[in-house]
């Protein structure tokens, strides 16, 4: 049986692909874990939609400041030179194309890069889109970090999304616990897989056609 990446390994994998000096927003949930894997020397500026730029995780044994948290209400700190600002200014950054990357979670992604990540479409279940729609269309590149299949084994990567969309043709790259997949005009292209995963097995748990252009190294 193929060993999947842990949540920590998934976060570390996507963090590895963010270039030095980038401005990045991390979505609530699994994506925010990438904060722990950015190297200080790369000077990656992490944005939080509740009004922080230059966010960092807490150092070991560093006491949490109860007045400082990210959009997920988790305790964080800030690098020297970081800043705080009004919520409206934060959304202006998101909508104005000032973020190089945003890393979001996902429920479904289509072969065209349509993203569904704010509602499971269930009646009488409260949903909150937050800033996902603004980030999906405002960031220069949208990466999605999610498990490859649902808890009951259904593909999250599909030909057509059946859940309410967050954005149309917005996703550039998908990171899962099994593979890294680029979304291109010609379709989905696998550039990385976990060790021992083979092309046939990955295709069987994916709801859209895949092409394979594996790069050196593995997930």
N, C-alpha and C positions, 0 to 999 in steps of 0.2 A: 504494500500500500504506500502511495506517495506521501511523504511527509510535507505537510503544508507549513508555510511560514507562520510564526507566532505574530501576535499583534505588534509586539515590540520590533520584531524583524521587519514587518511590513512598513512601519513608521521609519525605521532606519534606512530601508531601501529607497523610499521616496526622497528622504532628506539628502541622500547621496547624490541625487540628480539635480539639486537646486544649485545654480552657479553662485560663486562668491559675489557679494555685493548686491544680491537681488532683494527686492521688496516683496514680501510674501504674506498672504493671509492664510491662516489655518482654521478650517471649519471645526465645528463642535463635534466631539466624539473621537473616533480613531485618528483623524488628521492632526489634532492638537498634540498628539504624542510625538510627532516629528520634532517638536520644539526641543526635546532633550537630545537630539542628534545633530543639530547644527553646530559646526565648529566655530568657536569665538573668532579665530583668525580669519574666517571667511567673511565676517562682518555682514551677515545676512540680517536685514532689518525686518522683523516680524511685526505685522500689523494685527490688531484686534479690533473688531467692529465697534466695541463699546468705547473706543477712544484712546488706544495706546499705539505708539510706534516705537520700536526698539525693545519689544517684550522679550524676556528670557525666562527659562525655568529657574526654580530655586536651586541654589547650590546645596550640596550635602550639609546637613545640620543648620542650614539657614532658616531662621524663624520667618514664618509667613506674616505679611502685613495684612491685617483684616480689611484695610481700605484699598488693597490692590488685588484685583482679580481680572481674569480675561472674560470673554463673552460666554464661556461655558461655566462661569462662576467658580473657576479653579484658581487657587493662589498662584501668583506669578511675581516676577520682579522685572526690573528694567535696566538695560545697559546704560552706561554713561553716554550722554548725548541723546537719549530717548526723550519722548515727549508725551504729554496728555492733551486731549482736546475734546471739544463738544461732539456729541453723537452725530449731529448733522454734518460737521466737518469730516468725520470719519466716513460717512456714507458718500460725501462728495469725492473723497479719495477713491473709494471703491467704484463709483460710477464714472469717474473721470479718466479712467485708463492709467492711473498712477501706480497700480500694482503689477509687478512682472508676472507673478504666479498666485493662484489660489489653489489650495488643496482641500477638496471637499469630500464628504462621504457620499454614498449613493445607494439607492434601492435598485434602480435599473439604469442601464445605458444601452442605447441602440447602436446599430452598426454605423450610423451617421454621426454619432456623438451627441445625440439627444440625451439629456440628463433628467432623471426623476429622483429627487432626494428629499422631498418635503412632506409627502403624504402617501400612505399606503391605500388610500381610497376607501377606507373602512368607515361605515356609518357610525355616528355617535362617538367617534374617536377624535379628540382635539388634536389639531395640527398647528404648527407655527413655522412659517417659511423663514422668518428672521431675515438675514441679509443674503441668503443663498442666491436669489434671483439677481440681485445687484452685482454680486461677485461673479456669477456665471457669465454675465454679459460685459462686465467692466474690466475684469482682469485680462492681461495680455495672453495668458495661457492658463487653462483650467486642467488640473490633474485631479483624478478621483481615486480615492483609497478605500477599498471595500473588500469583503469576502467574495470569492468567485461565485459561490452559489448560496441560496437561502438555507435556513435551518432545515427545511424539508427537501433540500437537494435540487431545487429549481434554479436554472441559470439566471444570473442577474444581468448578464450581457446577452442582449436579444436583438432580433431583427427590428422589431418595433416595440417601443415602450407601451405598456398597458396602464401604467400609473400616471397621475397628473404630472405634467412636465414642469421642470424648473427652468429649462432653457433648451432651445432648438439648435442642434449642431454646435455645441459649445465646448465639448470635451476634447482635449488634445491627446491625453494619455491616461491609461487605466492601470492602476497598481492593485493586484489582488494577492491573496495568499498562495497563488499558484504561478502567476506570470505577470509580465509587464507588456502591455499591448498599446501600440500607437493607433490612433484614429486618423486615417488618411482619406483622401478623396476616393481612392480605389477600394477602401474597406479597412478592415481590422488586420493589423500586422503585429505578430508576436515577436518581440525583440529579446525576451528573456524568459526563462522558465526555471522553476525550482529543480534541484538535482533529482534525477530518476523519473521526472515527468516526461512523457513522450507526446508527440504531436497528436496521435489518435486519441489518447485519453483526455487531453486538454480540449480537443474539439468536441468530444462526447459530452462534456459538462458545460459547453458554451452554446448559446442559442442563436448564434450567427456565424457565418463562414469566417475562417481564419486563414491567413497566410503566414508563413514563417520566414523571418529574416533574423535569425538569432545572432546576437552580437557576442563578442568575446566576454567570458565571465558568466556567472549564473546569479540568479536572485539570492 
